[in-house]
Amino acid sequence: MPAVDFVYDRDCPNVKAARANLMRAFSRAGVTARWKEHEIGSADAPARVRGFGSPTILVDGADVAGVQRGAEDCCRVYEGSKVPSVELIADALVRAAEGGAAPGPDEPAPPRNRWKSTAAVLPGIGVALMPKVVCPLCWPAYAGALSAAGLTFLMEDRWLLPISVAFLVAALAALSWRARSRRGYGPLG
């Protein structure tokens, strides 16, 4: 049976939702629901739970999101949510129940919704391929749309490279946005 600690701050607005996700995760993992709750800043909180933000769920002493303790107690936001997801908690509970360790900082949890970050490069690829792939079919539409916007000069070949570079830079910016919260920039998330 994994040892589960729930670390919270009584002023945190996300405690109730995190507690509900913890209950659902126990049910999904098929593990008996037992955990200890520790309030941040409490004198009787053990040293192993200090330095984590609110809300944090530790399974066998490891954070379910693979984050190490910090020097300060603070609010905590998870990737894509304000609380750890049911799947993230359930995965850690199942691994711990089967004898595996929860992911640590050297072994990050598997990323979720990878398709969203991959889809960010599609506009750049589309603009680069647009004149080569679909030009016989869509040149009248491009010409009409650009002339209506007063941008007919963009139909010239000399603008293809700068436009492609601009869209690819925008795609890279979209990939690198919040990359640090996804454990690094290589390869951009």
C-alpha positions in Angstrom: 0.0 0.0 0.0 1.6 3.3 -1.1 2.1 6.1 1.5 0.2 9.2 0.3 0.6 12.7 1.6 -1.7 15.6 0.7 0.1 18.9 1.3 -2.2 22.0 1.3 -2.6 25.6 2.4 -5.9 26.4 4.0 -6.2 29.6 2.0 -5.6 27.8 -1.3 -8.8 27.8 -3.5 -7.7 24.5 -5.3 -7.6 22.2 -2.3 -11.2 21.0 -2.6 -10.7 20.1 -6.3 -7.3 18.4 -5.6 -8.9 16.3 -2.8 -11.7 15.3 -5.2 -9.2 14.2 -7.9 -7.3 12.3 -5.2 -10.4 10.3 -4.3 -11.2 9.6 -7.9 -7.6 8.5 -8.5 -7.7 6.0 -5.7 -10.9 4.6 -7.2 -9.4 4.4 -10.7 -6.2 2.8 -9.4 -8.1 0.2 -7.4 -6.2 1.2 -4.2 -7.7 1.7 -0.8 -8.2 5.4 -0.2 -5.8 6.4 2.7 -3.7 9.5 3.0 -2.3 11.9 5.5 -3.0 15.6 5.2 -0.4 18.2 6.1 -1.0 22.0 6.2 1.8 24.2 4.9 3.4 26.1 7.7 2.0 23.8 10.5 4.5 23.1 13.3 3.6 19.4 13.3 4.1 18.9 9.5 7.0 16.4 9.0 10.1 17.6 7.2 9.4 15.4 4.2 6.4 17.5 3.2 8.0 20.9 3.7 9.0 23.0 0.7 6.1 21.8 -1.5 3.4 24.2 -2.8 -0.4 23.9 -2.4 -1.9 21.5 -3.4 0.8 18.8 -3.7 0.2 15.0 -3.6 3.2 12.8 -2.6 3.1 9.1 -3.3 5.8 7.2 -1.3 7.5 10.6 -0.8 7.7 11.6 -4.5 5.6 14.3 -6.0 3.1 12.9 -8.6 4.2 15.5 -11.1 7.9 14.7 -10.6 8.7 18.1 -9.1 11.3 18.5 -6.4 10.7 20.4 -3.2 11.6 24.1 -3.3 12.9 26.5 -0.7 9.6 28.3 -0.3 6.0 27.3 0.3 3.8 28.7 -2.5 0.8 28.2 -4.7 1.1 25.5 -7.3 -0.2 25.2 -10.8 0.0 22.0 -12.8 0.3 21.7 -16.6 -3.0 22.5 -18.1 -4.8 22.7 -14.7 -4.8 24.2 -11.2 -4.7 20.7 -9.6 -3.1 17.4 -10.5 -5.2 15.3 -12.9 -6.9 12.1 -11.9 -4.7 10.2 -14.5 -1.5 11.7 -13.1 -2.3 10.7 -9.5 -3.7 7.2 -10.5 -0.5 6.5 -12.5 1.6 7.3 -9.5 -0.6 5.1 -7.2 -0.5 2.2 -9.6 3.3 2.4 -10.0 3.8 2.6 -6.3 1.3 -0.3 -5.6 3.2 -2.4 -8.2 6.5 -1.6 -6.5 7.7 1.0 -9.0 8.7 4.5 -7.9 6.8 7.6 -8.8 8.6 9.7 -11.4 11.3 11.9 -10.0 13.0 14.9 -11.5 15.4 12.7 -13.4 12.5 10.6 -14.8 9.7 13.0 -15.8 6.1 11.9 -16.2 5.1 11.1 -19.8 3.8 14.2 -21.5 0.1 14.5 -22.2 -1.6 16.0 -25.3 1.6 16.0 -27.4 -0.4 16.6 -30.5 -1.2 20.1 -29.4 2.4 21.2 -29.4 3.1 19.4 -32.7 0.1 21.1 -34.3 1.7 24.5 -33.6 4.2 24.0 -36.5 1.4 23.2 -39.1 0.8 26.8 -40.1 4.5 27.3 -40.9 4.6 24.1 -42.9 1.4 25.0 -44.7 2.7 28.5 -45.7 5.9 27.0 -46.9 4.2 24.3 -49.0 1.3 26.5 -50.2 2.7 27.8 -53.4 4.2 24.4 -54.4 1.4 22.1 -53.6 -1.9 23.9 -54.2 -0.9 26.8 -56.3 -2.8 25.8 -59.5 -6.0 25.4 -57.5 -5.9 28.3 -55.1 -4.0 31.1 -56.7 -7.2 33.0 -57.6 -8.4 32.6 -54.0 -5.0 33.8 -52.6 -5.0 36.8 -55.1 -8.6 37.7 -54.1 -8.0 37.5 -50.4 -4.7 39.4 -50.5 -6.0 42.1 -52.9 -9.1 42.6 -50.7 -6.8 43.2 -47.7 -4.6 45.5 -49.8 -1.6 43.1 -49.7 -1.2 42.2 -53.3 2.5 42.7 -53.1 2.7 39.5 -51.0 1.9 37.4 -54.1 5.4 38.0 -55.4 8.0 35.3 -55.0 10.4 37.5 -53.0 8.0 37.5 -50.1 7.7 33.7 -49.8 10.9 33.3 -47.7 10.1 36.1 -45.2 6.5 35.0 -44.7 7.6 31.4 -44.2 10.3 32.5 -41.7 7.7 34.6 -39.8 5.2 31.7 -39.6 8.0 29.3 -38.5 9.2 31.7 -35.9 5.6 32.0 -34.6 5.4 28.2 -34.5 8.7 28.0 -32.5 7.4 30.7 -30.2 4.3 28.7 -29.6 6.3 25.6 -28.9 8.7 27.3 -26.5 5.9 29.1 -24.6 5.7 27.5 -21.2 8.4 25.0 -22.2 10.1 25.4 -18.8 7.0 24.2 -17.1 7.1 21.1 -19.4 10.6 20.3 -18.1 12.8 22.1 -20.7 13.3 23.4 -24.2 14.7 20.4 -25.9 13.1 19.8 -28.3 11.0 22.8 -27.3 8.8 20.9 -24.9 
